[in-house]
Amino acid sequence: MRTLRPYLPLNALRAFEASARHLSFTRAAQELSVTQAAVSQQVRALEERLGTPLFKRLPRGLGLTDEGRALLPVLSDSFGRMEAVLKQFEGGHFHEVLTVGVVGTFAVGWLMPRMKAFAQTHPFVELRLLTHNNLVDPASEGLDFAIRFGTGAWPATHSAMLLDAPLAVLCTPEIARNLRTPADLANEVLLRSYRADDWTSWFEAAGLDAWTLNGPVFDSSRLMVEAALQGAGVALVPSRMFERELRTGLLARPFDIEVKTGSYWLTWPRSRRLSPGMRLFRDWIVAETGATP
């Protein structure tokens, strides 16, 4: 059975780590705001406790022994991690930064109007938002969460469905006046998503035979709607992400027909354990959307 060594005093470990980085007791003392003699004494006490020298005392400074070189990176990493965690408690409260990748359509159409409410109820969780076009790898990109559109079946991730997002036809009121039946769309430019079957699915729901489309292709519904607002054509997008534009009359929805091709999902790596801040954000967003974690 392995015998545990008596505990090592934190001040002595800190004195060694600073001295080893600087290869100087004097500079370590300046960093730690103690005397050079105190640092030297703490290091010597640590060496005695470990039963081995950690420094070579040279005529013009210090050098590390093999044992000192082995110990330094472990202590530097440990002190660095402790410092990072302790900074999260500045001001007497836990503080955490979350990096969330989110498709631009959801970010503008749903999340941004609710950011103020989240900040007010969770003032010590700082969100950093990065937009993407639905092609994202949370683990390799260092994201805590990714919000994306699809079926929820992404490898190596946990998924919580947030919102259904059926697609509907949106366009300017001027174009909408010319659209009395779905067949009238044959006279308009139909803006397309990178998902090639969106319009085909909508035509089927409308009882129409699909025809060849030549409109421009977009990797974002938000960008597609910006083109529609400029009168460039008719968009097929999740209408609930554009309620503000519909409410203010910038956009019109000429038909009630809609088709579901996916939903918005909150995802995070299976390898990632939920931190306190991640749990707060997950619980907040699923409560706001009425989803189930």
Summary of the structure (lengths in Angstrom):
residues: 293
radius of gyration: 29.6
end to end distance: 44.5
largest distance: 93.6
contacts: 845
relative contact order: 0.13
helix: 44%
strand: 22%
